[in-house]
Amino acid sequence: MIEQLSEAFESACEKLECNLLEMDGEADHVHLLIAYPAKLAVSIMVNNLKSVSSRRIRILNTHIPRQSKSAAIWSRSYFACSAGGATIETLREYVQSQATPE
C-alpha cells in the first residue's frame, strides 16, 4: 500500500505545483518531505493529499469499507513543520529511516 500512497501523493503534488522529495512511513502514519510554493496554504495541501490518496486507496483496495468512521484512512489531524536550518539531505535521511510498512 505504501507504493499506492506514494503514487497518489506524487499525483496530488503535481497538480498543486509541489515536489514530493521523499516519502516513507510506518503502519499508522507517513512522513512526507515536500517543496511547495509559498502561495499554497499547508492546510490546503494536506487536505488535497489526504483526499487524493484516500480515493486512490479505496479504488485499488475494494476490501476497505467506505461508509463507516472506523474505515477512515486518515485522521483529521496532521503535523507539519518547516525545515528550518536542516539541509534537504538531512531531512531525506530522516524520512528514509522510518520503518516502512509491508
C-alpha distances in whole Angstrom, upper triangle without the diagonal:
4,5,5,6,9,10,11,12,14,15,17,18,20,22,23,24,22,21,17,19,16,13,11,11,11,10,12,12,12,15,15,19,20,23,25,28,30,31,27,27,24,24,24,21,19,20,19,15,14,16,14,11,11,13,10,8,11,12,9,9,13,13,12,16,17,20,20,20,18,15,15,12,14,17,20,21,20,21,22,25,27,27,31,32,29,29,26,25,26,23,21,22,21,17,17,18,15,14,10,8,8
4,5,5,6,9,10,10,12,14,15,16,18,20,21,22,20,18,14,15,12,9,8,8,9,9,11,11,9,11,12,15,17,20,22,25,28,29,25,25,22,22,22,19,17,19,18,14,14,16,14,11,12,14,12,10,13,15,12,12,16,16,15,19,19,23,23,22,20,18,16,13,14,17,20,20,18,19,20,22,24,24,27,29,26,25,22,22,22,19,17,18,17,14,13,15,12,11,8,7,8
4,5,5,6,9,10,11,12,14,15,17,19,20,21,19,17,14,15,12,10,10,11,13,13,15,14,12,14,13,16,17,20,22,25,28,29,25,26,23,24,23,20,18,20,18,15,15,17,14,11,13,15,11,10,14,14,11,13,16,18,17,20,21,24,25,24,23,20,19,15,17,20,22,22,21,22,22,24,25,25,28,30,27,26,22,22,23,20,17,19,19,15,14,17,15,14,11,10,10
4,5,5,6,9,10,11,12,14,16,17,19,20,18,17,14,16,14,12,12,13,14,14,15,14,13,15,14,17,17,20,21,25,27,28,24,25,22,22,21,18,17,18,16,13,13,14,11,8,10,11,8,7,10,11,8,10,13,15,14,17,18,21,22,22,21,18,16,13,15,18,21,21,20,21,22,24,26,26,30,31,29,28,24,24,25,22,20,22,21,17,17,20,17,17,13,12,12
4,5,5,6,8,10,10,12,14,16,16,18,16,15,12,14,12,9,10,10,12,12,13,11,9,11,11,14,14,18,18,22,24,25,21,21,19,19,18,15,13,14,13,9,10,11,9,6,9,10,8,7,11,12,11,12,15,16,15,17,17,20,21,20,19,16,15,11,12,15,17,18,16,18,18,21,22,23,26,28,26,25,22,22,23,20,18,19,19,15,15,18,15,15,12,12,13
4,5,5,6,9,10,10,12,14,15,16,14,12,9,11,9,7,8,10,13,14,15,13,10,11,10,12,12,15,17,20,23,24,21,21,18,19,18,15,14,16,14,10,12,14,11,9,12,13,11,11,14,15,13,15,18,20,18,21,21,24,25,24,23,20,18,15,15,18,20,20,17,18,18,20,21,21,25,26,23,22,19,19,20,17,15,17,17,13,13,16,15,15,12,13,14
4,5,5,6,9,10,11,13,14,15,14,13,10,13,12,10,12,14,17,17,18,16,13,14,13,14,14,16,17,20,23,24,21,22,20,20,19,16,15,16,14,11,13,13,10,8,12,12,9,10,14,13,12,14,18,20,18,21,21,24,25,25,24,21,19,16,17,20,21,22,20,21,20,23,23,23,27,29,26,25,21,22,23,20,18,20,20,17,17,20,18,19,15,16,16
4,5,5,6,9,10,11,13,14,13,13,11,14,13,11,13,14,17,17,17,15,13,14,12,15,14,16,16,19,22,22,19,19,17,17,16,13,13,13,10,8,9,10,6,5,9,9,7,8,11,11,11,13,16,18,17,19,18,21,22,22,22,19,17,13,14,17,18,19,17,19,19,21,22,23,27,29,27,26,22,23,24,21,19,22,21,18,18,21,19,20,17,17,17
4,5,5,6,9,10,10,12,10,10,7,11,10,9,11,13,16,17,16,14,11,11,9,11,10,13,13,16,19,19,16,16,14,15,14,10,10,11,9,6,8,10,7,6,10,11,10,11,14,15,15,17,19,21,19,21,20,23,24,23,23,20,17,14,13,16,17,17,15,16,15,18,19,19,23,25,23,22,19,20,21,18,16,19,19,15,16,19,17,19,16,17,18
4,5,5,6,9,10,10,9,8,6,9,10,10,13,15,18,20,20,17,14,14,11,11,10,12,12,15,19,19,16,18,16,17,16,12,13,14,11,9,12,13,10,10,13,14,12,14,17,17,16,19,22,24,22,24,23,26,27,26,26,23,21,18,17,20,21,21,18,19,18,20,20,20,23,25,23,22,18,19,21,18,16,19,19,16,17,20,19,20,18,19,20
4,5,5,7,9,10,10,10,9,13,14,13,16,18,21,22,22,19,16,17,14,15,13,14,14,16,19,19,16,18,17,17,15,12,13,14,10,9,12,12,8,9,13,12,10,13,16,15,15,18,20,23,21,23,22,25,26,26,26,23,21,18,18,21,21,22,20,21,20,22,22,23,26,28,26,25,21,23,25,22,20,23,23,19,20,24,22,23,21,21,22
4,5,5,6,9,8,10,9,13,14,13,16,18,21,21,20,18,15,15,13,14,11,13,12,14,17,16,13,14,13,14,11,9,10,10,7,6,9,9,6,8,11,11,11,13,16,16,16,19,21,23,21,23,21,23,25,24,25,22,19,16,16,18,18,19,17,18,17,19,20,21,24,27,25,24,21,23,24,21,20,23,23,19,21,24,22,24,21,22,23
4,5,5,6,5,6,6,10,12,12,15,17,21,22,21,18,15,14,11,11,8,9,8,11,14,14,11,13,12,14,11,8,10,12,9,8,11,12,10,11,14,15,14,16,19,19,20,22,24,27,24,26,24,26,28,26,27,25,22,19,18,20,20,19,17,17,16,17,17,18,21,24,22,21,18,20,22,18,17,21,21,17,19,22,21,23,21,22,24
4,5,5,6,7,8,12,14,15,18,20,24,25,25,22,19,18,14,14,11,11,10,12,15,15,13,16,15,17,14,11,14,15,11,11,14,14,12,13,17,16,15,18,21,20,20,23,26,28,26,28,26,29,30,29,30,27,24,22,21,23,23,23,21,21,19,21,20,21,24,26,24,23,19,22,24,21,19,23,23,20,21,25,24,26,23,25,26
4,6,8,10,12,15,17,17,21,22,26,27,26,23,20,20,16,16,13,13,11,12,15,14,12,14,15,15,12,10,13,13,10,10,14,13,11,13,16,15,15,18,20,19,21,23,25,28,26,27,25,27,29,28,29,27,24,21,20,23,22,22,21,22,20,22,21,23,25,28,27,26,22,25,27,23,22,26,26,23,24,28,27,28,26,27,28
4,5,9,11,14,16,17,20,22,25,26,25,22,19,18,15,15,11,11,8,9,12,11,8,11,11,12,10,7,11,11,9,10,13,13,12,14,17,17,17,20,22,22,23,25,27,30,27,28,26,28,29,28,29,27,24,21,20,22,20,20,18,19,17,18,18,20,22,25,24,23,20,23,25,21,21,25,24,22,24,27,26,28,26,27,28
4,7,10,13,16,17,21,23,26,28,27,23,20,19,15,14,11,9,7,7,11,11,9,12,13,15,13,10,13,15,12,12,16,16,15,17,20,20,19,22,24,24,25,27,30,32,30,31,29,31,33,31,32,30,27,24,23,25,23,23,21,21,18,19,18,19,21,23,23,21,19,21,23,20,20,24,24,21,23,26,26,28,26,28,29
4,7,9,12,14,17,19,23,25,24,20,17,16,12,10,7,6,4,7,10,11,9,12,11,14,12,9,12,14,12,11,15,16,14,15,19,19,19,21,24,24,24,26,29,31,29,30,29,31,32,30,31,29,25,23,21,22,22,21,18,18,15,16,15,15,18,20,19,18,15,18,20,17,16,20,20,18,20,23,22,25,23,25,27
4,6,9,11,15,18,21,24,23,20,16,14,10,9,6,5,6,9,13,14,13,15,14,16,15,12,13,16,14,12,16,17,16,16,19,20,19,21,24,24,24,26,29,31,29,31,30,32,33,31,31,29,26,23,21,23,23,22,19,18,16,16,15,15,18,19,18,16,13,15,17,14,13,17,18,15,17,20,20,23,21,23,25
4,6,7,11,14,18,20,20,16,13,11,7,6,5,7,9,12,15,17,14,16,14,16,15,12,12,15,13,11,14,16,14,14,17,19,17,18,22,22,21,23,27,28,26,28,27,30,30,29,29,26,24,20,19,21,21,20,17,16,14,15,15,14,18,19,17,16,12,14,15,12,11,14,15,12,13,17,16,19,17,19,21
4,7,11,14,18,20,21,17,13,11,8,5,6,7,10,14,16,19,17,18,16,19,18,15,15,18,17,14,17,20,18,17,20,22,20,21,25,25,24,26,29,30,29,31,30,33,33,31,31,29,26,23,21,23,24,22,18,17,15,15,14,13,16,17,14,13,9,10,12,10,8,11,12,10,11,15,15,18,16,19,21
4,7,10,14,17,18,14,11,8,6,5,7,10,13,17,19,21,19,20,17,19,19,16,15,19,17,14,16,19,18,16,19,21,19,19,23,24,22,24,27,28,26,29,29,31,31,29,29,27,24,21,19,21,22,21,17,16,14,15,15,13,17,18,15,13,10,10,11,9,6,9,10,7,8,11,11,14,13,16,18
4,7,11,13,14,11,7,6,5,6,9,12,15,18,21,23,20,20,17,18,19,15,14,17,16,12,14,17,16,13,16,19,17,16,20,21,20,21,24,25,23,26,25,28,28,26,25,23,21,17,16,18,20,18,15,15,14,15,16,15,19,20,17,16,13,13,14,11,8,11,10,6,7,10,9,11,10,12,14
4,7,10,11,9,6,5,7,9,12,16,18,22,24,26,23,22,19,20,21,18,16,19,18,14,15,18,17,14,17,19,17,16,20,21,19,20,23,23,22,24,25,27,27,25,24,22,20,16,16,18,20,18,15,15,15,16,18,17,20,22,18,18,15,15,14,12,10,10,9,6,6,8,6,8,6,9,11
4,7,8,6,4,5,8,11,14,18,20,24,25,27,24,23,19,20,21,18,16,18,18,15,14,18,17,14,16,19,18,16,19,21,19,19,22,22,20,22,23,25,24,22,21,19,18,14,13,15,18,16,14,13,14,16,18,18,21,23,20,20,18,17,16,14,12,13,11,8,8,9,6,6,5,7,10
4,6,5,6,8,12,15,18,21,23,27,28,30,27,25,22,22,23,21,18,20,21,17,16,19,19,16,17,20,19,16,19,22,20,19,22,21,19,21,23,25,23,21,19,18,17,14,13,15,18,16,15,15,17,18,21,21,24,25,22,23,21,20,19,16,15,15,13,10,11,10,7,5,5,5,9
4,6,8,11,14,18,20,24,26,29,31,32,28,27,23,23,24,22,19,20,21,18,16,19,19,15,15,19,18,15,17,20,18,16,19,18,16,18,20,22,20,19,16,15,14,12,12,14,17,16,15,16,19,21,24,24,27,29,26,27,24,24,23,20,19,19,17,14,14,14,10,8,8,5,8
4,7,11,14,17,19,23,24,28,29,30,26,24,21,20,22,20,16,18,19,16,14,17,18,15,14,18,18,15,17,20,19,17,20,18,16,18,19,20,18,16,14,13,12,10,9,10,13,13,12,13,16,19,22,23,26,28,25,26,24,24,23,20,20,20,17,15,16,15,12,11,10,9,12
4,7,10,14,16,19,21,24,25,26,23,21,17,17,19,17,13,15,16,13,12,15,16,13,13,17,17,15,17,20,19,18,21,20,17,19,20,21,20,17,16,15,13,10,9,10,12,11,9,10,13,15,18,19,22,24,22,23,21,21,20,17,17,17,14,12,14,14,10,10,10,10,13
4,6,10,12,16,18,21,22,24,21,20,16,16,18,15,12,14,15,12,11,15,15,12,13,17,16,14,17,20,19,18,22,21,19,21,21,23,22,20,19,18,15,12,10,12,14,12,10,10,12,14,16,17,20,22,20,20,18,18,17,14,13,14,12,9,11,12,9,10,9,10,13
4,7,10,13,15,19,20,22,19,18,15,16,17,14,12,15,16,12,13,17,16,14,16,19,18,17,21,23,22,22,25,25,22,25,25,26,26,23,22,21,19,15,13,15,16,14,10,10,10,11,13,13,17,18,16,16,14,15,14,10,10,11,9,6,9,10,8,11,10,12,16
4,6,10,12,16,17,19,16,16,12,14,15,12,10,14,14,10,12,15,15,13,16,18,18,17,21,22,21,22,25,26,24,26,25,27,27,25,24,23,20,16,14,16,17,15,11,10,9,11,12,12,16,18,15,15,12,14,13,10,9,12,10,7,10,12,11,14,13,15,18
4,7,10,13,15,18,15,15,13,15,16,12,12,16,15,13,15,18,17,16,19,21,20,20,24,25,24,25,29,30,27,29,29,31,30,28,28,26,23,20,18,19,20,17,14,12,10,10,10,9,13,15,12,12,9,11,11,7,7,11,10,7,10,13,13,16,15,18,20
4,6,10,12,14,12,13,10,13,13,10,11,14,13,11,14,17,16,15,19,21,20,20,24,25,24,26,29,30,28,30,28,30,31,28,29,27,24,21,18,20,20,18,14,13,10,11,10,10,14,16,14,13,10,13,14,10,10,14,13,11,14,17,16,19,18,20,23
4,7,9,12,11,12,11,14,14,11,13,16,15,14,17,19,18,18,22,23,22,24,27,27,27,29,32,33,31,33,31,33,34,32,32,30,27,24,22,23,22,20,17,16,12,12,10,10,13,15,14,13,10,13,15,12,12,16,16,14,17,19,20,23,22,24,27
4,6,8,7,9,9,12,11,9,11,14,13,13,16,18,17,18,21,22,22,24,26,27,27,29,32,34,31,32,31,32,33,31,32,30,26,24,21,22,21,20,17,16,13,13,11,12,15,17,17,16,14,17,18,15,16,19,19,17,20,23,22,25,24,26,29
4,5,6,9,10,13,12,10,14,16,15,15,18,20,19,21,23,24,24,26,29,29,30,32,35,36,34,35,33,34,35,33,34,32,29,27,24,25,23,22,19,18,15,15,13,14,16,18,19,18,16,20,21,18,19,23,22,21,23,26,26,29,28,30,32
4,5,8,9,12,12,11,14,16,16,17,20,21,21,23,25,26,27,29,31,32,33,34,37,38,36,37,34,35,36,33,35,33,30,28,25,25,23,22,19,18,14,14,12,14,15,17,18,18,17,21,22,19,21,24,23,22,25,28,27,30,30,32,34
4,7,9,12,11,11,14,16,15,17,19,20,20,22,25,26,26,28,30,31,32,34,36,38,35,36,33,34,35,33,34,33,29,28,25,25,23,22,20,19,16,16,15,17,18,21,22,22,21,24,25,22,24,27,26,25,28,30,30,33,32,33,36
4,6,9,7,7,10,12,11,13,16,16,17,19,21,22,23,25,27,28,29,30,32,34,31,32,30,30,31,29,31,29,26,24,21,22,19,19,16,16,14,14,14,16,18,21,22,22,20,23,24,21,22,25,24,22,25,28,27,30,29,30,32
4,5,5,6,9,10,11,13,14,16,17,18,20,22,23,24,26,28,29,30,32,33,30,31,28,29,29,27,28,27,24,22,19,19,16,15,14,14,11,13,13,16,18,21,21,22,21,24,24,21,22,26,24,22,25,27,26,29,28,29,32
4,5,5,6,9,10,10,12,14,15,16,18,20,21,22,24,26,27,28,30,31,28,29,26,27,27,25,26,25,21,20,16,16,14,13,10,10,8,10,10,14,16,19,19,20,19,22,22,18,19,22,21,19,22,24,22,25,24,26,28
4,5,5,6,9,10,11,12,14,15,16,18,20,21,22,24,26,26,28,29,26,26,24,24,24,21,23,22,19,17,14,14,11,10,9,10,9,12,14,17,19,23,22,24,22,25,25,21,22,25,23,21,24,26,24,26,25,26,28
4,6,5,6,9,10,11,12,14,15,17,18,20,21,23,24,25,27,29,25,26,23,24,24,22,24,23,19,18,15,15,13,13,12,13,12,15,16,19,21,25,24,25,23,26,26,22,23,26,25,22,25,27,25,27,26,27,29
4,6,5,6,9,10,11,12,14,16,17,18,20,21,23,24,26,27,24,25,23,24,25,23,24,22,19,17,14,15,14,13,11,12,11,13,14,16,19,22,22,22,20,23,23,19,20,23,21,19,22,24,22,24,23,24,26
4,5,5,6,9,10,11,12,14,15,16,18,20,21,22,24,25,22,23,21,22,22,19,21,19,16,14,11,11,10,10,8,10,9,12,14,17,19,23,22,22,20,23,22,19,19,22,20,17,20,22,20,22,21,21,24
4,6,5,6,9,10,11,12,14,15,17,18,20,21,22,24,20,21,18,19,19,17,19,18,14,13,10,11,9,10,10,12,12,16,18,20,23,26,26,26,24,26,26,22,23,26,24,21,23,25,23,24,23,23,25
4,5,5,6,8,10,11,12,14,15,17,18,20,21,23,20,21,18,20,21,19,21,19,15,14,12,14,13,14,13,15,14,17,19,21,24,27,26,26,23,26,26,23,22,25,24,21,23,25,23,25,23,23,25
4,6,5,6,8,10,11,12,14,16,16,18,20,22,19,20,18,20,21,19,20,18,14,12,10,13,12,13,11,13,13,16,17,19,23,25,24,24,21,23,23,20,19,22,21,17,19,22,20,21,19,19,21
4,6,5,6,9,10,10,12,14,15,16,18,19,16,17,15,16,17,15,16,14,11,8,7,9,9,11,10,13,14,17,19,21,25,28,26,26,24,25,25,22,21,24,22,18,21,23,20,21,19,18,20
4,6,5,6,9,10,11,12,14,15,17,18,15,16,13,15,16,15,17,14,11,10,9,11,11,13,13,16,17,20,22,24,28,31,29,29,27,28,29,25,24,27,25,22,24,26,23,24,22,21,22
4,6,5,6,9,10,11,12,14,16,18,16,17,15,17,19,18,19,16,14,11,11,14,15,16,16,18,18,21,23,25,28,31,29,29,25,27,28,24,23,26,25,21,23,25,23,23,21,20,21
4,5,5,6,8,10,11,12,14,16,13,15,14,16,18,17,17,14,12,9,9,13,14,15,15,17,18,21,23,24,27,30,28,28,24,26,26,23,21,24,23,19,20,22,20,20,17,16,17
4,5,5,6,9,10,10,12,13,11,12,10,13,14,13,14,11,9,6,8,11,13,15,15,18,19,23,25,26,30,33,31,31,28,29,29,26,24,27,25,21,23,24,21,21,19,17,18
4,6,5,6,9,10,11,13,11,12,10,13,15,15,16,13,11,10,11,15,16,18,18,21,22,26,27,29,32,35,33,33,30,31,32,28,27,29,28,24,25,27,25,24,22,20,20
4,5,5,6,8,10,13,12,14,12,16,17,18,18,15,13,11,13,17,18,20,19,22,23,26,27,29,32,35,32,32,28,29,30,27,25,27,26,23,23,26,23,23,19,18,18
4,5,5,6,8,10,9,11,11,14,16,16,15,12,11,9,11,15,17,19,19,21,22,26,28,29,32,35,32,32,29,29,30,26,25,26,25,22,22,24,21,20,17,15,15
4,6,5,6,8,6,8,8,11,13,14,14,10,10,9,12,15,18,20,20,23,25,28,30,32,35,38,36,35,32,33,33,30,28,30,29,25,26,27,24,23,20,18,18
4,6,6,10,9,11,10,14,16,18,18,14,14,13,15,19,21,23,23,26,27,31,32,33,37,40,37,37,33,34,35,31,30,31,31,27,27,29,26,25,22,20,19
4,6,9,9,12,13,16,18,19,19,15,15,13,16,20,22,24,24,26,27,31,32,33,37,39,36,36,32,32,33,30,28,30,29,25,25,27,24,23,20,18,16
4,5,6,9,11,14,16,17,16,12,13,12,15,19,21,23,23,26,28,31,33,34,37,40,37,37,33,34,34,31,29,30,29,25,25,27,24,22,19,16,15
4,5,7,9,12,14,16,16,12,14,13,17,20,22,25,25,28,30,34,36,37,40,43,40,40,37,37,37,34,32,34,33,29,29,30,27,26,23,20,18
4,6,9,12,13,15,14,11,13,13,17,19,22,25,25,28,31,34,36,37,41,43,41,41,38,38,38,35,33,34,32,29,29,30,27,25,22,19,17
4,6,10,10,12,10,7,9,9,13,16,18,21,22,25,27,31,33,35,38,41,38,38,35,36,36,32,31,32,30,27,27,28,25,23,21,17,17
4,6,7,10,9,6,9,10,13,16,18,21,23,26,28,32,35,36,40,42,40,41,38,39,38,35,34,35,33,30,30,31,28,26,24,21,20
4,6,9,9,6,8,10,13,15,16,20,21,25,27,31,34,35,39,42,40,40,37,38,38,35,34,35,33,30,31,32,29,27,25,22,22
4,7,9,7,8,11,14,15,16,19,22,26,28,32,35,37,40,43,41,42,39,41,40,36,36,37,35,32,33,34,31,30,28,25,25
4,5,5,7,11,13,13,15,18,21,24,27,31,34,36,39,42,40,41,39,40,39,36,35,37,34,31,33,33,29,28,27,24,25
4,5,5,9,10,10,11,15,17,21,24,28,31,33,36,39,38,39,37,38,37,33,33,34,32,29,31,31,27,27,25,23,24
4,6,9,10,10,13,15,18,21,24,28,31,33,36,39,37,38,36,37,36,32,32,33,30,28,29,29,25,24,23,20,21
4,6,9,10,13,16,18,21,24,28,31,32,36,38,36,37,35,36,35,31,31,32,29,26,28,28,24,23,21,19,19
4,6,7,10,12,14,18,20,24,27,29,32,35,33,34,32,33,32,29,28,30,27,24,26,26,23,22,20,18,20
4,7,10,12,13,16,18,22,25,27,30,33,31,31,29,30,29,25,25,26,24,21,22,23,20,19,17,15,16
4,7,8,9,13,15,19,22,24,27,30,28,29,26,28,27,23,23,25,22,19,21,22,19,19,17,16,18
4,5,8,11,14,18,21,24,26,29,28,29,27,29,28,24,24,26,23,20,23,23,20,20,19,18,21
4,7,11,13,17,20,23,25,29,28,29,28,29,28,25,25,27,24,22,25,25,22,23,22,21,24
4,7,10,14,17,20,22,25,25,26,25,27,25,22,23,24,21,19,22,23,20,21,21,21,24
4,7,10,14,16,19,22,21,23,21,23,22,18,19,21,18,16,19,20,17,19,19,19,22
4,7,11,13,15,18,18,20,18,20,19,15,17,19,15,14,18,18,16,18,19,20,23
4,7,10,12,16,15,17,16,18,17,13,15,17,15,13,17,18,16,19,20,21,25
4,7,9,12,12,14,14,16,15,12,14,16,14,13,17,18,17,20,21,23,27
4,6,9,9,11,11,14,13,11,14,16,14,14,18,19,19,22,23,25,29
4,6,6,8,8,11,10,8,11,13,12,12,16,17,17,21,22,25,28
4,6,8,10,13,11,10,14,16,14,16,19,20,20,24,25,28,31
4,6,9,12,10,10,14,15,14,16,19,20,21,25,26,29,33
4,7,8,6,7,10,11,11,13,15,16,18,21,23,26,29
4,5,5,6,9,10,11,13,14,16,18,21,22,26,29
4,5,5,6,9,10,11,12,14,16,20,20,23,26
4,5,5,6,9,10,10,12,15,18,19,22,25
4,5,5,6,9,10,11,13,17,18,22,24
4,5,5,6,9,10,12,15,16,20,22
4,5,5,6,9,10,14,14,18,20
4,6,5,6,9,12,13,17,20
4,5,5,7,11,12,16,19
4,5,6,9,10,13,16
4,5,8,8,12,15
4,6,8,12,15
4,6,9,12
4,6,9
4,7
4
